[in-house]
Amino acid sequence: MSSQRLFAAVLPPAPAADELAGAVAPLHEVPGAGRLRWTARAGWHYTLAFLGGVEEDVLPDLHSRMERAAHRTEPFPLRVHGSGRFDGRALWAGAAGGLDTLRLLAARAGAAARRAGVPMEEHRRYTPHLTLARSRVQVDLRPFTEALAGFEGMRWEAGELSLVRSRPPVDGVPGEQPRYEVVRAWPLGR
């Protein structure tokens, strides 16, 4: 039986991604930027729940449960805001706006996956973030987080829960990025 690597996410609209791209571009000139693997713009998203490998026979139940989670959650305001880091290995942009609703949607997406039979990792406190760059080794990310600390993106309405397939980068291809494809999306509320 085949499986798909999936995660649930909220995707920023193109104008918000454009704005963030403008703020991130100068970071490529910061000393040490070459040691980071920068996330392609197509990979920018707020992960709600990472499902890992999901077997094909689970998908129909997963889809109906994700749809229910989306319908039970009203649309909410969101914007890309500030920055942060996980250790010295991941640089990210944060979020502002309806964070309580974003956290609720994350909890509902995780619960939907568990109820559909997807073995989920232990629950950790949800930190809304959009990954901008990663490193395999410890890097001092402070110059990057400081440069983005004051970033205040445009306000937009999060109105959709997306189920996204992740295809890992091709081994041995320099600069190869993971590829993401929205396999299903459900409107919030209604």
Secondary structure, DSSP 4 states (H G I P E B T S, - for coil): --EEEEEEEEPPPHHHHHHHHHHHGGGGGSTTGGGSEEPPGGG--EEEEEEEEEEGGGHHHHHHHHHHHHHTS--EEEEEEEEEEETTTEEEEEEEESHHHHHHHHHHHHHHHHHTT--PPPP------EEEEE-SS----HHHHHHHTT-BPPPEEE-EEEEEEEEPPPTT-TT---EEEEEEEEES--
